[in-house]
Amino acid sequence: MRFGVLGFVAALFATVAVGAEARADDVAARAARLHRSAIVIDTHEDVPWELREHWADLGKDGATKHVDIPRLKKGGVGAVFFAVFTSAELAEKGQSAHVALELVDIIDRVVADHPRDLVAATTAAQIRAAHKAGKVAVLKGMEGGHALEDSLGILRVFHRLGVRYVTLTHTNSNNWADSLGDFTRTPYDPARTRKHGGLTAFGKEVVLEMNRLGLAVDVSHVSPETLRDVLAVGKAPPFASHSSCRALTDNPRNLTDDQIRAIAAAGGVVMINASSSFLDDDALKAARASKSAARADMKPTEPERKLTTLARYVDHIEHAMKLAPGAVGLGTDFDGIPDPPADFADVSYFPKLTEELLRRGHSEREVRDVLGEAFLRYLERVEQRAASPL
Ligand SMILES: [Zn+2]
């Protein structure tokens, strides 16, 4: 040995240092490559409600707070579920189906206005085809089962209009399913919205009809008893379109470890919400402290917010991945939340997420699963269940 032991050790350190730098560059390049080829799916964005309040051309920069076509492209987004969201107030006024139909129309018009960039989709195969064609697939997810106005006929009509999931409740319990309520109300009291102790007999019929049609049952917002009943009676797996991990942040909208395991065991997936108040206890406290945060899951009313980081978002994703490998994805709630992480501020930031997951040592396959493949497999399971008699 020409350099002796010390020289050898020095050379080894130099090699390791250069290696680390090279690896860092390598991760960025790998992330960019992986992100371009992966199908990135976000299962909850409240774009239609934003556009109904303030109409804008989605093709223009800044069309809504968190979403426009230029940012969707920069973010490498392959498919989005635009929310057909109606509030508890609309349910009280008997206007929820009416407004839901207007939101369906808004989504269809936005897609029709941008045929080069967007394409309507209702199936996993159509999402894959859109990705191949270089377009963003736009799907519809109804949030707030009250918009069905207690009618299986209306459910079937919304299915024909392209709706492919229904979040059984919003912050309000409806006539057939209990909600977990409004997490921003303090003190938080789940008894406030406990009306049935889960699903009623008709609520169970709604779930089975959704299973038969191939409409995914979304359990974000529902009470623990409703989730329990969905798991017990459902013939197809449910999913959570925009919830995070209760073990990391004690927001009642988040799922407990047992719930995450149970949803995955049934064949469902958990799509992680990017609201700071879902990801970080201090941000949750800030949201609750602010009186105007009463509708924090849907309206950006507060002037001041405590924002968390992309790293914290990834902490929640990783926690769910440990409990439910291959059954975790992204349901940011962009445009429905006032407080995404400062460094994950809108749909253009998805490539940063891919890079962070790779840096943490996850395999390309695991990252692809989180970005969209886990959800695609889930959607295929829902479709297969619909294709076979219950
Ligand atoms: Zn929501």
Residues whose N, C-alpha, C, O or C-beta is under 5 A from the ligand:
A	BS01	ZN	D297
